[in-house]
Amino acid sequence: MLDVLPLADSVTKLAARCAYCGAPALFSLRIAADVRQEVVGGADKYAPVCRRHYAQLETGLRPAGPAQGCAGA
Ligand SMILES: [Zn+2]
């Protein structure tokens, strides 16, 4: 990809929606209890999250929930 990127006229970055608030999800949060450094898995082990929910859940805080929403990332 790095070879063709300088030749592109435009770049479109796609993002999933946060599993908690629907904002653009720029991070993948491991939701499985597996603590190994590398864990291969899909939706059963990872969830797309926005920056706010990634920070909250990585520090062990409970997510705010959909009612408060996110301003986006
Ligand atoms: Zn979120």
N, CA, C, O and the ligand as a Tripos MOL2 file, in Angstrom:
@<TRIPOS>MOLECULE
protein
  293   291    74     0     0
PROTEIN
NO_CHARGES

@<TRIPOS>ATOM
      1 N           0.8250   -1.1900    0.0000 N.3       1 MET1
      2 CA          0.0000    0.0000    0.0000 C.3       1 MET1
      3 C           0.8700    1.2540    0.0000 C.2       1 MET1
      4 O           0.5210    2.2430   -0.6440 O.2       1 MET1
      5 N           1.9780    1.2290    0.7010 N.am      2 LEU2
      6 CA          2.8280    2.4120    0.7500 C.3       2 LEU2
      7 C           3.4030    2.7670   -0.6110 C.2       2 LEU2
      8 O           3.7950    3.9130   -0.8300 O.2       2 LEU2
      9 N           3.4640    1.8080   -1.5320 N.am      3 ASP3
     10 CA          3.9640    2.0910   -2.8720 C.3       3 ASP3
     11 C           2.9490    2.8720   -3.7020 C.2       3 ASP3
     12 O           3.3430    3.7150   -4.5080 O.2       3 ASP3
     13 N           1.6600    2.6140   -3.5280 N.am      4 VAL4
     14 CA          0.6370    3.2620   -4.3440 C.3       4 VAL4
     15 C           0.0620    4.5060   -3.6900 C.2       4 VAL4
     16 O          -0.5440    5.3320   -4.3720 O.2       4 VAL4
     17 N           0.2330    4.6560   -2.4050 N.am      5 LEU5
     18 CA         -0.3390    5.8070   -1.7030 C.3       5 LEU5
     19 C           0.1340    7.1470   -2.2720 C.2       5 LEU5
     20 O          -0.6940    8.0440   -2.4320 O.2       5 LEU5
     21 N           1.4230    7.3320   -2.5860 N.am      6 PRO6
     22 CA          1.8490    8.6160   -3.1660 C.3       6 PRO6
     23 C           1.2480    8.8890   -4.5500 C.2       6 PRO6
     24 O           1.2430   10.0350   -5.0020 O.2       6 PRO6
     25 N           0.7540    7.8780   -5.2100 N.am      7 LEU7
     26 CA          0.1770    8.0500   -6.5410 C.3       7 LEU7
     27 C          -1.3200    8.3440   -6.4990 C.2       7 LEU7
     28 O          -1.8980    8.7110   -7.5220 O.2       7 LEU7
     29 N          -1.9450    8.1920   -5.3620 N.am      8 ALA8
     30 CA         -3.3880    8.3710   -5.2470 C.3       8 ALA8
     31 C          -3.7630    9.8440   -5.2720 C.2       8 ALA8
     32 O          -3.0460   10.6840   -4.7270 O.2       8 ALA8
     33 N          -4.8950   10.1580   -5.9100 N.am      9 ASP9
     34 CA         -5.4200   11.5170   -5.9190 C.3       9 ASP9
     35 C          -6.1660   11.8240   -4.6230 C.2       9 ASP9
     36 O          -6.2020   12.9690   -4.1720 O.2       9 ASP9
     37 N          -6.7560   10.7990   -4.0380 N.am     10 SER10
     38 CA         -7.4570   10.9820   -2.7730 C.3      10 SER10
     39 C          -7.4130    9.6620   -2.0000 C.2      10 SER10
     40 O          -7.1990    8.5910   -2.5670 O.2      10 SER10
     41 N          -7.6200    9.7770   -0.7060 N.am     11 VAL11
     42 CA         -7.6380    8.6070    0.1720 C.3      11 VAL11
     43 C          -8.9120    8.6650    0.9950 C.2      11 VAL11
     44 O          -9.2040    9.6850    1.6200 O.2      11 VAL11
     45 N          -9.6660    7.5870    1.0000 N.am     12 THR12
     46 CA        -10.8910    7.4930    1.7890 C.3      12 THR12
     47 C         -10.6720    6.4890    2.9050 C.2      12 THR12
     48 O         -10.4290    5.3080    2.6590 O.2      12 THR12
     49 N         -10.7600    6.9740    4.1290 N.am     13 LYS13
     50 CA        -10.6160    6.0850    5.2710 C.3      13 LYS13
     51 C         -11.9950    5.6890    5.7660 C.2      13 LYS13
     52 O         -12.8540    6.5440    5.9810 O.2      13 LYS13
     53 N         -12.2020    4.4150    5.9410 N.am     14 LEU14
     54 CA        -13.4860    3.9120    6.4040 C.3      14 LEU14
     55 C         -13.3770    3.5200    7.8690 C.2      14 LEU14
     56 O         -12.3190    3.0850    8.3240 O.2      14 LEU14
     57 N         -14.4580    3.6720    8.5970 N.am     15 ALA15
     58 CA        -14.4710    3.2890   10.0100 C.3      15 ALA15
     59 C         -15.7880    2.6120   10.3360 C.2      15 ALA15
     60 O         -16.8310    2.9580    9.7820 O.2      15 ALA15
     61 N         -15.7330    1.6570   11.2260 N.am     16 ALA16
     62 CA        -16.9510    1.0260   11.7250 C.3      16 ALA16
     63 C         -17.6410    2.0020   12.6730 C.2      16 ALA16
     64 O         -17.1450    3.1080   12.8920 O.2      16 ALA16
     65 N         -18.7580    1.6090   13.2260 N.am     17 ARG17
     66 CA        -19.4770    2.4210   14.2170 C.3      17 ARG17
     67 C         -19.2000    1.8740   15.6020 C.2      17 ARG17
     68 O         -19.1320    0.6610   15.7980 O.2      17 ARG17
     69 N         -19.0430    2.7690   16.5570 N.am     18 CYS18
     70 CA        -18.7850    2.3740   17.9390 C.3      18 CYS18
     71 C         -19.9300    1.4840   18.4370 C.2      18 CYS18
     72 O         -21.1060    1.7960   18.2510 O.2      18 CYS18
     73 N         -19.5590    0.3820   19.0680 N.am     19 ALA19
     74 CA        -20.5550   -0.5580   19.5770 C.3      19 ALA19
     75 C         -21.3680    0.0300   20.7200 C.2      19 ALA19
     76 O         -22.4070   -0.5280   21.0720 O.2      19 ALA19
     77 N         -20.9300    1.1400   21.3110 N.am     20 TYR20
     78 CA        -21.6190    1.7130   22.4670 C.3      20 TYR20
     79 C         -22.3900    2.9880   22.1360 C.2      20 TYR20
     80 O         -23.4330    3.2440   22.7380 O.2      20 TYR20
     81 N         -21.9010    3.7910   21.1940 N.am     21 CYS21
     82 CA        -22.5880    5.0630   20.9500 C.3      21 CYS21
     83 C         -22.8360    5.3520   19.4670 C.2      21 CYS21
     84 O         -23.5690    6.2890   19.1480 O.2      21 CYS21
     85 N         -22.2630    4.5950   18.5740 N.am     22 GLY22
     86 CA        -22.5260    4.8010   17.1560 C.3      22 GLY22
     87 C         -21.6110    5.8090   16.4780 C.2      22 GLY22
     88 O         -21.7220    6.0170   15.2690 O.2      22 GLY22
     89 N         -20.7140    6.4370   17.2210 N.am     23 ALA23
     90 CA        -19.7550    7.3670   16.6220 C.3      23 ALA23
     91 C         -18.7520    6.5750   15.7770 C.2      23 ALA23
     92 O         -18.6420    5.3590   15.9360 O.2      23 ALA23
     93 N         -18.0270    7.2410   14.8920 N.am     24 PRO24
     94 CA        -17.0100    6.5130   14.1220 C.3      24 PRO24
     95 C         -16.0330    5.7980   15.0610 C.2      24 PRO24
     96 O         -15.4960    6.3980   15.9920 O.2      24 PRO24
     97 N         -15.8160    4.5220   14.8010 N.am     25 ALA25
     98 CA        -14.9640    3.6930   15.6650 C.3      25 ALA25
     99 C         -13.5770    3.5850   15.0490 C.2      25 ALA25
    100 O         -13.3910    2.9510   14.0100 O.2      25 ALA25
    101 N         -12.6200    4.2070   15.6980 N.am     26 LEU26
    102 CA        -11.2540    4.2030   15.1860 C.3      26 LEU26
    103 C         -10.3950    3.1410   15.8510 C.2      26 LEU26
    104 O          -9.2480    2.9320   15.4560 O.2      26 LEU26
    105 N         -10.9380    2.4710   16.8550 N.am     27 PHE27
    106 CA        -10.1570    1.4960   17.6200 C.3      27 PHE27
    107 C         -10.8930    0.1710   17.7070 C.2      27 PHE27
    108 O         -12.1180    0.1130   17.6000 O.2      27 PHE27
    109 N         -10.1230   -0.8910   17.9040 N.am     28 SER28
    110 CA        -10.6800   -2.2140   18.1880 C.3      28 SER28
    111 C         -10.3660   -2.5300   19.6430 C.2      28 SER28
    112 O          -9.2050   -2.5340   20.0510 O.2      28 SER28
    113 N         -11.3960   -2.7900   20.4120 N.am     29 LEU29
    114 CA        -11.2340   -3.0970   21.8270 C.3      29 LEU29
    115 C         -11.3870   -4.5950   22.0490 C.2      29 LEU29
    116 O         -12.3640   -5.1970   21.6040 O.2      29 LEU29
    117 N         -10.4350   -5.1850   22.7260 N.am     30 ARG30
    118 CA        -10.5520   -6.6110   23.0330 C.3      30 ARG30
    119 C         -11.5680   -6.7880   24.1380 C.2      30 ARG30
    120 O         -11.4170   -6.2260   25.2230 O.2      30 ARG30
    121 N         -12.6030   -7.5660   23.8710 N.am     31 ILE31
    122 CA        -13.6490   -7.8050   24.8660 C.3      31 ILE31
    123 C         -13.5190   -9.1800   25.4860 C.2      31 ILE31
    124 O         -14.2200   -9.4930   26.4480 O.2      31 ILE31
    125 N         -12.6280  -10.0130   24.9480 N.am     32 ALA32
    126 CA        -12.3920  -11.3400   25.5160 C.3      32 ALA32
    127 C         -11.4670  -11.2040   26.7260 C.2      32 ALA32
    128 O         -10.6770  -10.2640   26.8150 O.2      32 ALA32
    129 N         -11.5770  -12.1380   27.6370 N.am     33 ALA33
    130 CA        -10.7680  -12.0910   28.8600 C.3      33 ALA33
    131 C          -9.3540  -12.6050   28.6320 C.2      33 ALA33
    132 O          -8.5410  -12.5860   29.5570 O.2      33 ALA33
    133 N          -9.0460  -13.0540   27.4490 N.am     34 ASP34
    134 CA         -7.7180  -13.5990   27.1260 C.3      34 ASP34
    135 C          -6.6630  -12.5030   27.2540 C.2      34 ASP34
    136 O          -6.8110  -11.4360   26.6590 O.2      34 ASP34
    137 N          -5.6080  -12.7470   28.0160 N.am     35 VAL35
    138 CA         -4.6040  -11.7200   28.2740 C.3      35 VAL35
    139 C          -3.3190  -11.9250   27.4660 C.2      35 VAL35
    140 O          -2.3450  -11.1950   27.6500 O.2      35 VAL35
    141 N          -3.3190  -12.9140   26.5760 N.am     36 ARG36
    142 CA         -2.1240  -13.1030   25.7430 C.3      36 ARG36
    143 C          -1.9240  -11.8650   24.8630 C.2      36 ARG36
    144 O          -2.8780  -11.1430   24.5750 O.2      36 ARG36
    145 N          -0.6900  -11.6270   24.4420 N.am     37 GLN37
    146 CA         -0.4080  -10.4440   23.6350 C.3      37 GLN37
    147 C          -1.0780  -10.5150   22.2720 C.2      37 GLN37
    148 O          -1.6020   -9.5120   21.7870 O.2      37 GLN37
    149 N          -1.0670  -11.6850   21.6500 N.am     38 GLU38
    150 CA         -1.6890  -11.8470   20.3350 C.3      38 GLU38
    151 C          -2.8610  -12.8080   20.4630 C.2      38 GLU38
    152 O          -2.7010  -13.9480   20.9000 O.2      38 GLU38
    153 N          -4.0430  -12.3340   20.0750 N.am     39 VAL39
    154 CA         -5.2490  -13.1570   20.1140 C.3      39 VAL39
    155 C          -5.9570  -12.9810   18.7860 C.2      39 VAL39
    156 O          -6.3380  -11.8700   18.4200 O.2      39 VAL39
    157 N          -6.1330  -14.0770   18.0650 N.am     40 VAL40
    158 CA         -6.8320  -14.0410   16.7880 C.3      40 VAL40
    159 C          -8.3070  -14.2960   17.0480 C.2      40 VAL40
    160 O          -8.6710  -15.2540   17.7310 O.2      40 VAL40
    161 N          -9.1470  -13.4380   16.5030 N.am     41 GLY41
    162 CA        -10.5800  -13.6170   16.7070 C.3      41 GLY41
    163 C         -11.3680  -12.5710   15.9480 C.2      41 GLY41
    164 O         -10.8000  -11.6770   15.3210 O.2      41 GLY41
    165 N         -12.6800  -12.6920   16.0120 N.am     42 GLY42
    166 CA        -13.5690  -11.7700   15.3150 C.3      42 GLY42
    167 C         -14.4240  -11.0050   16.3030 C.2      42 GLY42
    168 O         -13.9350  -10.5200   17.3240 O.2      42 GLY42
    169 N         -15.7060  -10.9000   15.9920 N.am     43 ALA43
    170 CA        -16.6320  -10.1370   16.8320 C.3      43 ALA43
    171 C         -16.8080  -10.7450   18.2130 C.2      43 ALA43
    172 O         -17.3030  -10.0820   19.1240 O.2      43 ALA43
    173 N         -16.4080  -11.9980   18.3760 N.am     44 ASP44
    174 CA        -16.5120  -12.6180   19.6940 C.3      44 ASP44
    175 C         -15.4010  -12.1430   20.6240 C.2      44 ASP44
    176 O         -15.5010  -12.3010   21.8400 O.2      44 ASP44
    177 N         -14.3480  -11.5650   20.0610 N.am     45 LYS45
    178 CA        -13.2120  -11.1430   20.8890 C.3      45 LYS45
    179 C         -12.8980   -9.6590   20.8000 C.2      45 LYS45
    180 O         -12.2030   -9.1260   21.6640 O.2      45 LYS45
    181 N         -13.3920   -8.9870   19.7790 N.am     46 TYR46
    182 CA        -13.0930   -7.5570   19.6070 C.3      46 TYR46
    183 C         -14.3700   -6.7900   19.2710 C.2      46 TYR46
    184 O         -15.2820   -7.3320   18.6480 O.2      46 TYR46
    185 N         -14.4280   -5.5410   19.6840 N.am     47 ALA47
    186 CA        -15.5600   -4.6720   19.3660 C.3      47 ALA47
    187 C         -15.0130   -3.3440   18.8590 C.2      47 ALA47
    188 O         -14.0160   -2.8470   19.3830 O.2      47 ALA47
    189 N         -15.6570   -2.7580   17.8380 N.am     48 PRO48
    190 CA        -15.2310   -1.4350   17.3690 C.3      48 PRO48
    191 C         -15.6880   -0.3750   18.3690 C.2      48 PRO48
    192 O         -16.8400   -0.3940   18.8040 O.2      48 PRO48
    193 N         -14.8090    0.5360   18.7320 N.am     49 VAL49
    194 CA        -15.1650    1.5800   19.6910 C.3      49 VAL49
    195 C         -14.5620    2.9250   19.2640 C.2      49 VAL49
    196 O         -13.5580    2.9770   18.5530 O.2      49 VAL49
    197 N         -15.1960    3.9940   19.7130 N.am     50 CYS50
    198 CA        -14.6840    5.3420   19.4840 C.3      50 CYS50
    199 C         -13.5580    5.6110   20.4730 C.2      50 CYS50
    200 O         -13.3050    4.8110   21.3750 O.2      50 CYS50
    201 N         -12.8920    6.7320   20.2990 N.am     51 ARG51
    202 CA        -11.7650    7.0800   21.1820 C.3      51 ARG51
    203 C         -12.2140    7.1780   22.6490 C.2      51 ARG51
    204 O         -11.5250    6.7040   23.5520 O.2      51 ARG51
    205 N         -13.3680    7.7930   22.8640 N.am     52 ARG52
    206 CA        -13.8580    7.9900   24.2320 C.3      52 ARG52
    207 C         -14.1100    6.6480   24.9290 C.2      52 ARG52
    208 O         -13.6630    6.4380   26.0570 O.2      52 ARG52
    209 N         -14.8170    5.7550   24.2650 N.am     53 HIS53
    210 CA        -15.1230    4.4710   24.8930 C.3      53 HIS53
    211 C         -13.8790    3.5950   24.9860 C.2      53 HIS53
    212 O         -13.7560    2.7990   25.9180 O.2      53 HIS53
    213 N         -12.9720    3.7250   24.0530 N.am     54 TYR54
    214 CA        -11.7180    2.9630   24.1620 C.3      54 TYR54
    215 C         -10.9690    3.3870   25.4290 C.2      54 TYR54
    216 O         -10.4830    2.5440   26.1830 O.2      54 TYR54
    217 N         -10.8840    4.6950   25.6530 N.am     55 ALA55
    218 CA        -10.1720    5.1920   26.8370 C.3      55 ALA55
    219 C         -10.8790    4.7580   28.1160 C.2      55 ALA55
    220 O         -10.2260    4.3550   29.0780 O.2      55 ALA55
    221 N         -12.2010    4.8380   28.1340 N.am     56 GLN56
    222 CA        -12.9490    4.4500   29.3270 C.3      56 GLN56
    223 C         -12.7930    2.9670   29.6170 C.2      56 GLN56
    224 O         -12.5540    2.5800   30.7610 O.2      56 GLN56
    225 N         -12.9260    2.1430   28.6050 N.am     57 LEU57
    226 CA        -12.9170    0.6970   28.8270 C.3      57 LEU57
    227 C         -11.5120    0.1720   29.0470 C.2      57 LEU57
    228 O         -11.3360   -0.8200   29.7540 O.2      57 LEU57
    229 N         -10.5190    0.7990   28.4730 N.am     58 GLU58
    230 CA         -9.1470    0.3630   28.7050 C.3      58 GLU58
    231 C          -8.7200    0.6390   30.1370 C.2      58 GLU58
    232 O          -7.8860   -0.0830   30.6820 O.2      58 GLU58
    233 N          -9.2770    1.6660   30.7490 N.am     59 THR59
    234 CA         -8.9340    1.9770   32.1270 C.3      59 THR59
    235 C          -9.8850    1.3070   33.1050 C.2      59 THR59
    236 O          -9.7720    1.5140   34.3130 O.2      59 THR59
    237 N         -10.8150    0.5120   32.6100 N.am     60 GLY60
    238 CA        -11.7110   -0.2340   33.4790 C.3      60 GLY60
    239 C         -12.9590    0.5170   33.8830 C.2      60 GLY60
    240 O         -13.7310    0.0160   34.7010 O.2      60 GLY60
    241 N         -13.1870    1.7110   33.3340 N.am     61 LEU61
    242 CA        -14.3910    2.4580   33.6530 C.3      61 LEU61
    243 C         -15.5560    1.9170   32.8440 C.2      61 LEU61
    244 O         -15.3580    1.3620   31.7630 O.2      61 LEU61
    245 N         -16.7520    2.0710   33.3510 N.am     62 ARG62
    246 CA        -17.9420    1.6130   32.6450 C.3      62 ARG62
    247 C         -18.2600    2.5980   31.5200 C.2      62 ARG62
    248 O         -18.0800    3.8030   31.6960 O.2      62 ARG62
    249 N         -18.7290    2.1100   30.3680 N.am     63 PRO63
    250 CA        -19.0800    3.0230   29.2810 C.3      63 PRO63
    251 C         -20.2780    3.8830   29.6640 C.2      63 PRO63
    252 O         -21.1390    3.4670   30.4390 O.2      63 PRO63
    253 N         -20.3140    5.0760   29.1120 N.am     64 ALA64
    254 CA        -21.3840    6.0040   29.4310 C.3      64 ALA64
    255 C         -22.7170    5.5470   28.8770 C.2      64 ALA64
    256 O         -23.7630    5.9020   29.4210 O.2      64 ALA64
    257 N         -22.7040    4.7710   27.8100 N.am     65 GLY65
    258 CA        -23.9390    4.2770   27.2310 C.3      65 GLY65
    259 C         -24.4260    5.1750   26.1180 C.2      65 GLY65
    260 O         -23.9530    6.3020   25.9710 O.2      65 GLY65
    261 N         -25.3790    4.6800   25.3250 N.am     66 PRO66
    262 CA        -25.8320    5.4110   24.1340 C.3      66 PRO66
    263 C         -26.5400    6.7100   24.4660 C.2      66 PRO66
    264 O         -26.5460    7.6130   23.6300 O.2      66 PRO66
    265 N         -27.1480    6.8560   25.6620 N.am     67 ALA67
    266 CA        -27.9190    8.0430   25.9580 C.3      67 ALA67
    267 C         -27.0740    9.3070   25.9480 C.2      67 ALA67
    268 O         -27.5690   10.3690   25.5700 O.2      67 ALA67
    269 N         -25.8040    9.2190   26.3550 N.am     68 GLN68
    270 CA        -24.9580   10.3980   26.3830 C.3      68 GLN68
    271 C         -24.2340   10.6240   25.0650 C.2      68 GLN68
    272 O         -23.8210   11.7450   24.7710 O.2      68 GLN68
    273 N         -24.0800    9.5930   24.2820 N.am     69 GLY69
    274 CA        -23.4830    9.7170   22.9550 C.3      69 GLY69
    275 C         -22.0710   10.2280   22.9690 C.2      69 GLY69
    276 O         -21.4670   10.4360   24.0210 O.2      69 GLY69
    277 N         -21.5570   10.4270   21.7660 N.am     70 CYS70
    278 CA        -20.2090   10.9390   21.5760 C.3      70 CYS70
    279 C         -20.2620   12.0410   20.5430 C.2      70 CYS70
    280 O         -21.1080   12.0300   19.6490 O.2      70 CYS70
    281 N         -19.3720   12.9730   20.6660 N.am     71 ALA71
    282 CA        -19.2830   14.0420   19.6840 C.3      71 ALA71
    283 C         -18.4960   13.5970   18.4780 C.2      71 ALA71
    284 O         -18.2830   14.3920   17.5620 O.2      71 ALA71
    285 N         -18.0620   12.3700   18.4440 N.am     72 GLY72
    286 CA        -17.2280   11.8720   17.3570 C.3      72 GLY72
    287 C         -15.7930   11.8640   17.8010 C.2      72 GLY72
    288 O         -15.4570   12.3250   18.8920 O.2      72 GLY72
    289 N         -14.9520   11.3380   16.9450 N.am     73 ALA73
    290 CA        -13.5570   11.1970   17.3330 C.3      73 ALA73
    291 C         -12.6970   12.2110   16.6560 C.2      73 ALA73
    292 O         -11.4850   12.2360   16.8710 O.2      73 ALA73
    293 ZN        -18.4140    5.3400   21.6010 Zn       74 ZN74
@<TRIPOS>BOND
     1     1     2 1
     2     2     3 1
     3     3     4 2
     4     3     5 am
     5     5     6 1
     6     6     7 1
     7     7     8 2
     8     7     9 am
     9     9    10 1
    10    10    11 1
    11    11    12 2
    12    11    13 am
    13    13    14 1
    14    14    15 1
    15    15    16 2
    16    15    17 am
    17    17    18 1
    18    18    19 1
    19    19    20 2
    20    19    21 am
    21    21    22 1
    22    22    23 1
    23    23    24 2
    24    23    25 am
    25    25    26 1
    26    26    27 1
    27    27    28 2
    28    27    29 am
    29    29    30 1
    30    30    31 1
    31    31    32 2
    32    31    33 am
    33    33    34 1
    34    34    35 1
    35    35    36 2
    36    35    37 am
    37    37    38 1
    38    38    39 1
    39    39    40 2
    40    39    41 am
    41    41    42 1
    42    42    43 1
    43    43    44 2
    44    43    45 am
    45    45    46 1
    46    46    47 1
    47    47    48 2
    48    47    49 am
    49    49    50 1
    50    50    51 1
    51    51    52 2
    52    51    53 am
    53    53    54 1
    54    54    55 1
    55    55    56 2
    56    55    57 am
    57    57    58 1
    58    58    59 1
    59    59    60 2
    60    59    61 am
    61    61    62 1
    62    62    63 1
    63    63    64 2
    64    63    65 am
    65    65    66 1
    66    66    67 1
    67    67    68 2
    68    67    69 am
    69    69    70 1
    70    70    71 1
    71    71    72 2
    72    71    73 am
    73    73    74 1
    74    74    75 1
    75    75    76 2
    76    75    77 am
    77    77    78 1
    78    78    79 1
    79    79    80 2
    80    79    81 am
    81    81    82 1
    82    82    83 1
    83    83    84 2
    84    83    85 am
    85    85    86 1
    86    86    87 1
    87    87    88 2
    88    87    89 am
    89    89    90 1
    90    90    91 1
    91    91    92 2
    92    91    93 am
    93    93    94 1
    94    94    95 1
    95    95    96 2
    96    95    97 am
    97    97    98 1
    98    98    99 1
    99    99   100 2
   100    99   101 am
   101   101   102 1
   102   102   103 1
   103   103   104 2
   104   103   105 am
   105   105   106 1
   106   106   107 1
   107   107   108 2
   108   107   109 am
   109   109   110 1
   110   110   111 1
   111   111   112 2
   112   111   113 am
   113   113   114 1
   114   114   115 1
   115   115   116 2
   116   115   117 am
   117   117   118 1
   118   118   119 1
   119   119   120 2
   120   119   121 am
   121   121   122 1
   122   122   123 1
   123   123   124 2
   124   123   125 am
   125   125   126 1
   126   126   127 1
   127   127   128 2
   128   127   129 am
   129   129   130 1
   130   130   131 1
   131   131   132 2
   132   131   133 am
   133   133   134 1
   134   134   135 1
   135   135   136 2
   136   135   137 am
   137   137   138 1
   138   138   139 1
   139   139   140 2
   140   139   141 am
   141   141   142 1
   142   142   143 1
   143   143   144 2
   144   143   145 am
   145   145   146 1
   146   146   147 1
   147   147   148 2
   148   147   149 am
   149   149   150 1
   150   150   151 1
   151   151   152 2
   152   151   153 am
   153   153   154 1
   154   154   155 1
   155   155   156 2
   156   155   157 am
   157   157   158 1
   158   158   159 1
   159   159   160 2
   160   159   161 am
   161   161   162 1
   162   162   163 1
   163   163   164 2
   164   163   165 am
   165   165   166 1
   166   166   167 1
   167   167   168 2
   168   167   169 am
   169   169   170 1
   170   170   171 1
   171   171   172 2
   172   171   173 am
   173   173   174 1
   174   174   175 1
   175   175   176 2
   176   175   177 am
   177   177   178 1
   178   178   179 1
   179   179   180 2
   180   179   181 am
   181   181   182 1
   182   182   183 1
   183   183   184 2
   184   183   185 am
   185   185   186 1
   186   186   187 1
   187   187   188 2
   188   187   189 am
   189   189   190 1
   190   190   191 1
   191   191   192 2
   192   191   193 am
   193   193   194 1
   194   194   195 1
   195   195   196 2
   196   195   197 am
   197   197   198 1
   198   198   199 1
   199   199   200 2
   200   199   201 am
   201   201   202 1
   202   202   203 1
   203   203   204 2
   204   203   205 am
   205   205   206 1
   206   206   207 1
   207   207   208 2
   208   207   209 am
   209   209   210 1
   210   210   211 1
   211   211   212 2
   212   211   213 am
   213   213   214 1
   214   214   215 1
   215   215   216 2
   216   215   217 am
   217   217   218 1
   218   218   219 1
   219   219   220 2
   220   219   221 am
   221   221   222 1
   222   222   223 1
   223   223   224 2
   224   223   225 am
   225   225   226 1
   226   226   227 1
   227   227   228 2
   228   227   229 am
   229   229   230 1
   230   230   231 1
   231   231   232 2
   232   231   233 am
   233   233   234 1
   234   234   235 1
   235   235   236 2
   236   235   237 am
   237   237   238 1
   238   238   239 1
   239   239   240 2
   240   239   241 am
   241   241   242 1
   242   242   243 1
   243   243   244 2
   244   243   245 am
   245   245   246 1
   246   246   247 1
   247   247   248 2
   248   247   249 am
   249   249   250 1
   250   250   251 1
   251   251   252 2
   252   251   253 am
   253   253   254 1
   254   254   255 1
   255   255   256 2
   256   255   257 am
   257   257   258 1
   258   258   259 1
   259   259   260 2
   260   259   261 am
   261   261   262 1
   262   262   263 1
   263   263   264 2
   264   263   265 am
   265   265   266 1
   266   266   267 1
   267   267   268 2
   268   267   269 am
   269   269   270 1
   270   270   271 1
   271   271   272 2
   272   271   273 am
   273   273   274 1
   274   274   275 1
   275   275   276 2
   276   275   277 am
   277   277   278 1
   278   278   279 1
   279   279   280 2
   280   279   281 am
   281   281   282 1
   282   282   283 1
   283   283   284 2
   284   283   285 am
   285   285   286 1
   286   286   287 1
   287   287   288 2
   288   287   289 am
   289   289   290 1
   290   290   291 1
   291   291   292 2
@<TRIPOS>SUBSTRUCTURE
     1 MET1         2 RESIDUE 1 A MET
     2 LEU2         6 RESIDUE 1 A LEU
     3 ASP3        10 RESIDUE 1 A ASP
     4 VAL4        14 RESIDUE 1 A VAL
     5 LEU5        18 RESIDUE 1 A LEU
     6 PRO6        22 RESIDUE 1 A PRO
     7 LEU7        26 RESIDUE 1 A LEU
     8 ALA8        30 RESIDUE 1 A ALA
     9 ASP9        34 RESIDUE 1 A ASP
    10 SER10       38 RESIDUE 1 A SER
    11 VAL11       42 RESIDUE 1 A VAL
    12 THR12       46 RESIDUE 1 A THR
    13 LYS13       50 RESIDUE 1 A LYS
    14 LEU14       54 RESIDUE 1 A LEU
    15 ALA15       58 RESIDUE 1 A ALA
    16 ALA16       62 RESIDUE 1 A ALA
    17 ARG17       66 RESIDUE 1 A ARG
    18 CYS18       70 RESIDUE 1 A CYS
    19 ALA19       74 RESIDUE 1 A ALA
    20 TYR20       78 RESIDUE 1 A TYR
    21 CYS21       82 RESIDUE 1 A CYS
    22 GLY22       86 RESIDUE 1 A GLY
    23 ALA23       90 RESIDUE 1 A ALA
    24 PRO24       94 RESIDUE 1 A PRO
    25 ALA25       98 RESIDUE 1 A ALA
    26 LEU26      102 RESIDUE 1 A LEU
    27 PHE27      106 RESIDUE 1 A PHE
    28 SER28      110 RESIDUE 1 A SER
    29 LEU29      114 RESIDUE 1 A LEU
    30 ARG30      118 RESIDUE 1 A ARG
    31 ILE31      122 RESIDUE 1 A ILE
    32 ALA32      126 RESIDUE 1 A ALA
    33 ALA33      130 RESIDUE 1 A ALA
    34 ASP34      134 RESIDUE 1 A ASP
    35 VAL35      138 RESIDUE 1 A VAL
    36 ARG36      142 RESIDUE 1 A ARG
    37 GLN37      146 RESIDUE 1 A GLN
    38 GLU38      150 RESIDUE 1 A GLU
    39 VAL39      154 RESIDUE 1 A VAL
    40 VAL40      158 RESIDUE 1 A VAL
    41 GLY41      162 RESIDUE 1 A GLY
    42 GLY42      166 RESIDUE 1 A GLY
    43 ALA43      170 RESIDUE 1 A ALA
    44 ASP44      174 RESIDUE 1 A ASP
    45 LYS45      178 RESIDUE 1 A LYS
    46 TYR46      182 RESIDUE 1 A TYR
    47 ALA47      186 RESIDUE 1 A ALA
    48 PRO48      190 RESIDUE 1 A PRO
    49 VAL49      194 RESIDUE 1 A VAL
    50 CYS50      198 RESIDUE 1 A CYS
    51 ARG51      202 RESIDUE 1 A ARG
    52 ARG52      206 RESIDUE 1 A ARG
    53 HIS53      210 RESIDUE 1 A HIS
    54 TYR54      214 RESIDUE 1 A TYR
    55 ALA55      218 RESIDUE 1 A ALA
    56 GLN56      222 RESIDUE 1 A GLN
    57 LEU57      226 RESIDUE 1 A LEU
    58 GLU58      230 RESIDUE 1 A GLU
    59 THR59      234 RESIDUE 1 A THR
    60 GLY60      238 RESIDUE 1 A GLY
    61 LEU61      242 RESIDUE 1 A LEU
    62 ARG62      246 RESIDUE 1 A ARG
    63 PRO63      250 RESIDUE 1 A PRO
    64 ALA64      254 RESIDUE 1 A ALA
    65 GLY65      258 RESIDUE 1 A GLY
    66 PRO66      262 RESIDUE 1 A PRO
    67 ALA67      266 RESIDUE 1 A ALA
    68 GLN68      270 RESIDUE 1 A GLN
    69 GLY69      274 RESIDUE 1 A GLY
    70 CYS70      278 RESIDUE 1 A CYS
    71 ALA71      282 RESIDUE 1 A ALA
    72 GLY72      286 RESIDUE 1 A GLY
    73 ALA73      290 RESIDUE 1 A ALA
    74 ZN74       293 GROUP 0 **** ****
